[in-house]
């Protein structure tokens, strides 16, 4: 900064740091950015880092730009399967539009899925659809279903559980093979374990549909 640069390029500056130091330096960098008022290009392979640090996010792959936009826009609505995978979405499936209504579409693939309607989609179109792992809900047997989770209910069995500190990652085999991330308190309350049958809900509003199979 002594040379008063007009632009700052940071190539994975936090990659070799421990978690606590990484979080602290991210906060420090945000403060510095407000002070120096120059463009900062930060290169990272960490989706969380990209989401939390960027004003504008550029998804770059094999020498070409895949998508440019606000972080929330890209994470909520990746424009392609490639982008979805690059930002860390692993619940990605193929299907075909079997019904296109005013506000929703029905997708036939491994099973039927109800999803929000996307402009330009018509009956018969091949599509890719995805849902983030933290948007998959594990349903409780002792509670009635709320309105938001009455659609897209499926069965499965937990095949693997990976603790991540503040959350757990569940892998479920069944109607769909899914990855589910849930906070520790929810995991413990539901008494989940490998081999346990569960029911899950894929919230319609959390499903993103991409034209093209």
C-alpha positions as CSV (number, residue, x, y, z in Angstrom):
1,X,0.0,0.0,0.0
2,X,3.0,2.3,0.4
3,X,3.2,2.6,-3.4
4,X,-0.4,3.8,-3.6
5,X,-1.6,1.3,-6.2
6,X,-4.6,2.0,-8.3
7,X,-5.8,-1.6,-8.0
8,X,-5.1,-4.5,-5.6
9,X,-4.8,-8.1,-6.7
10,X,-5.0,-10.8,-4.0
11,X,-4.5,-14.4,-5.1
12,X,-6.0,-16.7,-2.5
13,X,-4.7,-14.6,0.4
14,X,-6.4,-16.7,3.1
15,X,-5.9,-20.2,1.8
16,X,-3.1,-21.4,4.2
17,X,-4.6,-19.8,7.4
18,X,-6.4,-21.3,10.3
19,X,-10.1,-20.7,10.6
20,X,-10.0,-18.0,13.3
21,X,-7.2,-16.0,11.5
22,X,-9.0,-16.3,8.2
23,X,-12.2,-14.9,9.6
24,X,-10.4,-12.0,11.3
25,X,-8.4,-11.1,8.2
26,X,-11.6,-11.1,6.1
27,X,-13.0,-8.5,8.4
28,X,-9.8,-6.5,8.3
29,X,-9.8,-6.6,4.5
30,X,-13.3,-5.3,4.4
31,X,-12.3,-2.4,6.6
32,X,-9.2,-1.6,4.5
33,X,-11.4,-1.7,1.3
34,X,-13.6,1.0,2.8
35,X,-10.5,3.1,3.7
36,X,-8.5,2.9,0.5
37,X,-11.4,3.2,-2.0
38,X,-9.7,1.3,-4.9
39,X,-10.8,-1.8,-6.8
40,X,-9.7,-5.1,-5.2
41,X,-9.6,-8.3,-7.2
42,X,-9.7,-11.3,-4.9
43,X,-9.1,-14.8,-6.4
44,X,-10.5,-17.7,-4.4
45,X,-11.7,-21.3,-4.7
46,X,-13.7,-21.0,-1.5
47,X,-17.4,-20.4,-2.2
48,X,-18.1,-19.0,1.3
49,X,-15.2,-16.6,0.9
50,X,-16.5,-15.5,-2.5
51,X,-20.0,-14.9,-1.1
52,X,-18.9,-13.0,2.0
53,X,-16.2,-10.8,0.4
54,X,-17.5,-9.8,-3.0
55,X,-19.5,-6.9,-4.2
56,X,-19.5,-8.4,-7.7
57,X,-18.7,-12.0,-8.3
58,X,-17.1,-13.4,-11.4
59,X,-17.2,-17.1,-11.9
60,X,-14.2,-18.1,-14.0
61,X,-13.6,-21.6,-15.4
62,X,-11.0,-22.9,-17.9
63,X,-10.0,-19.5,-19.1
64,X,-13.5,-18.2,-19.6
65,X,-16.1,-16.2,-17.6
66,X,-19.2,-18.3,-16.8
67,X,-21.3,-15.8,-14.9
68,X,-21.0,-12.3,-13.5
69,X,-23.4,-10.8,-10.9
70,X,-24.1,-10.1,-7.2
71,X,-23.1,-13.0,-4.9
72,X,-26.7,-13.7,-3.8
73,X,-27.9,-13.7,-7.4
74,X,-25.3,-16.2,-8.5
75,X,-25.7,-18.5,-5.5
76,X,-29.5,-18.4,-5.7
77,X,-29.7,-18.6,-9.5
78,X,-26.6,-20.1,-11.2
79,X,-27.0,-19.9,-15.0
80,X,-25.6,-23.3,-15.7
81,X,-24.8,-26.7,-14.1
82,X,-21.1,-25.7,-14.3
83,X,-21.6,-22.6,-12.3
84,X,-23.8,-24.5,-9.7
85,X,-21.0,-27.0,-9.1
86,X,-18.3,-24.3,-8.9
87,X,-20.2,-22.5,-6.1
88,X,-20.6,-25.7,-4.2
89,X,-24.1,-27.0,-5.1
90,X,-24.1,-30.8,-5.2
91,X,-27.8,-31.6,-5.4
92,X,-28.1,-31.3,-9.2
93,X,-30.6,-33.4,-11.3
94,X,-31.9,-33.8,-14.8
95,X,-35.5,-33.8,-15.9
96,X,-38.2,-32.8,-18.4
97,X,-41.0,-30.3,-18.0
98,X,-44.2,-32.3,-18.1
99,X,-46.5,-29.4,-17.0
100,X,-46.1,-25.6,-17.2
101,X,-48.6,-23.7,-15.1
102,X,-48.9,-20.0,-14.4
103,X,-46.5,-19.9,-11.4
104,X,-44.9,-23.3,-11.4
105,X,-43.6,-26.2,-13.4
106,X,-43.7,-29.9,-12.8
107,X,-40.5,-31.7,-13.7
108,X,-40.4,-35.4,-14.4
109,X,-37.1,-37.1,-13.7
110,X,-36.3,-39.7,-11.1
111,X,-39.6,-38.5,-9.5
112,X,-41.9,-35.6,-10.0
113,X,-40.8,-32.2,-8.7
114,X,-42.8,-29.0,-8.4
115,X,-40.6,-25.9,-8.9
116,X,-41.1,-22.2,-9.6
117,X,-41.8,-21.3,-13.2
118,X,-38.8,-19.9,-15.2
119,X,-39.5,-17.6,-18.2
120,X,-39.1,-19.4,-21.5
121,X,-39.7,-22.9,-20.2
122,X,-42.4,-25.0,-22.0
123,X,-43.8,-28.5,-21.7
124,X,-41.3,-31.0,-23.1
125,X,-38.2,-28.9,-22.4
126,X,-35.1,-30.7,-21.0
127,X,-34.0,-29.0,-17.8
128,X,-31.4,-29.2,-15.0
129,X,-32.6,-28.4,-11.5
130,X,-30.7,-27.9,-8.2
131,X,-31.2,-27.1,-4.6
132,X,-28.6,-26.0,-2.0
133,X,-27.8,-28.6,0.7
134,X,-29.0,-26.2,3.5
135,X,-32.4,-25.8,1.8
136,X,-33.3,-29.5,2.1
137,X,-35.5,-30.0,5.2
138,X,-35.7,-33.2,7.3
139,X,-39.3,-33.6,8.5
140,X,-40.2,-34.5,12.0
141,X,-42.7,-37.4,12.6
142,X,-44.2,-35.7,15.6
143,X,-45.3,-32.5,13.9
144,X,-47.9,-31.7,11.2
145,X,-46.6,-30.4,7.9
146,X,-46.6,-26.7,7.4
147,X,-47.8,-25.2,4.2
148,X,-44.3,-24.5,3.0
149,X,-43.3,-28.1,3.1
150,X,-46.4,-29.9,1.8
151,X,-44.9,-30.2,-1.7
152,X,-41.9,-32.3,-2.9
153,X,-41.9,-34.8,0.0
154,X,-39.7,-37.9,-0.4
155,X,-38.3,-40.8,1.5
156,X,-34.7,-41.8,2.0
157,X,-32.2,-43.4,4.3
158,X,-29.1,-41.8,5.8
159,X,-26.0,-43.4,4.3
160,X,-23.3,-41.2,5.8
161,X,-22.9,-38.4,8.3
162,X,-19.9,-36.0,8.4
163,X,-19.6,-33.5,11.3
164,X,-18.4,-30.1,10.3
165,X,-18.2,-28.4,13.7
166,X,-21.1,-26.0,13.6
167,X,-23.2,-28.2,11.3
168,X,-23.5,-31.8,10.0
169,X,-23.4,-33.0,6.4
170,X,-25.8,-35.9,5.7
171,X,-25.9,-38.1,2.6
172,X,-29.2,-39.6,1.9
173,X,-30.1,-42.4,-0.5
174,X,-33.7,-42.9,-1.7
175,X,-36.1,-41.2,-4.1
176,X,-33.2,-38.8,-4.7
177,X,-29.6,-39.2,-3.6
178,X,-29.2,-35.9,-1.7
179,X,-26.7,-34.0,0.4
180,X,-28.2,-32.2,3.4
181,X,-26.4,-29.7,5.6
182,X,-28.1,-28.9,9.0
183,X,-27.1,-27.1,12.2
184,X,-25.9,-29.1,15.2
185,X,-29.0,-28.3,17.3
186,X,-31.4,-29.6,14.6
187,X,-29.3,-32.7,14.0
188,X,-29.3,-33.6,17.7
189,X,-33.0,-32.8,18.2
190,X,-33.9,-35.2,15.4
191,X,-31.7,-38.0,16.7
192,X,-30.3,-38.8,13.3
193,X,-27.9,-41.7,12.6
194,X,-26.6,-43.7,9.7
195,X,-29.3,-46.2,8.5
196,X,-32.2,-44.2,9.8
197,X,-35.1,-43.8,7.4
198,X,-36.2,-40.2,7.1
199,X,-38.7,-38.0,5.1
200,X,-37.4,-34.9,3.5
201,X,-39.0,-31.8,1.8
202,X,-37.6,-29.9,-1.1
203,X,-39.1,-26.5,-0.7
204,X,-40.5,-25.3,-4.0
205,X,-39.2,-21.8,-3.7
206,X,-35.6,-23.1,-3.0
207,X,-35.4,-25.1,-6.3
208,X,-33.6,-23.4,-9.2
209,X,-34.4,-24.6,-12.7
210,X,-31.9,-24.2,-15.5
211,X,-33.0,-24.7,-19.1
212,X,-31.1,-27.5,-20.9
213,X,-30.5,-31.0,-19.7
